[in-house]
Structure formats: C-alpha cells, structure tokens
Amino acid sequence: SKETLMPTYRIELFEGRSVEQKRKLAEEITRVTTQVLGSAPESVDIIITDVPRHNWATGGKLWSEQS
C-alpha cells in the first residue's frame, strides 16, 4: 500500500569518501527514516553518486579549479 512505500534518497558527493563512510551514512539515513516514518529498513533505498570535482561547479567555477 502507499502507506508503506518509503523514499529513495539520491545523494551526490565529491568522490573520495571511503566505503566505510558511505556505509555509515546509509545506515544513519535508514535509521532516522524508519524512526520517523515507521517502516522497515528494507524499504529505504539510497543511491550514492560519486562526482569528480571537475564535473561540479558552483558560482560558475569548477571545484577542481578553486583554490
């Protein structure tokens, strides 16, 4: 039912985080989501995308070129 559907989180991070950091992030997001929304952890999806600094710009400047 729609009441039991849970969110899909899409997280974009600069590349370089360790697998352990990503694991901990996924665990904590899942824990808080299930605590607040009251459903099973198995229904929470998290997609983590590593983005190279040369593919991300803020204020018209690539992060790879910022000092």
N, C-alpha and C positions, 0 to 999 in steps of 0.2 A: 504494500500500500504506500501511498505518498507520504504518510506519516513516518515511515521507517526509512525513507530514502535519505541518504546522507550526502554531504558535499564532496566535491572533487576540488582539491586545492592545487593550484598551479603556482609554483614558486620558481622565480628566476634569480639566480645568484651568480656573482662573478665566479669563474672557475677557480679551483684551488682548495675548496673545502674537502676535508677528508671524508671517507665513507663513514667513519665513526660520528663525525659532526652531523652528517645528513641523517644517519640512523637515529641519533638523539633528537634531532629536530622533528623527524617523522613521529617518533614515539610521543613527544610532548604535544604536538599538534593533535594527534589522535586522542591522547588522554584528555585534553581540555575539551575537544569536540564532543566526545562521548559523555563527559561530565555535564556539559552544558545542554546538549541536545538529547541525551538519554538513549542512545542506540549502541549497537555492538561495534567494537573496534573494526571488525571485518568489513564494515560497510563504509569506511572512510578511505577515500583514495587520495594519494598525494603524488604529484608529478613534480620532480625537481629537475630543472634545466640549468646546466652549466653554460654560462655565456662568457666568451672571451672578452676581455676589456676592449679589444679593437672592434667589437660588434655592439658596443653600448656607448651612447653619447648623452651628455647632459649639458644643457645650455649651448648646444651647437658644437661641443668639443668631445672628441672621443676620449674615453677614460684612459686608454693606452698612451695618450699624448699629454695628459695632465701631469703637472709636476707636484 
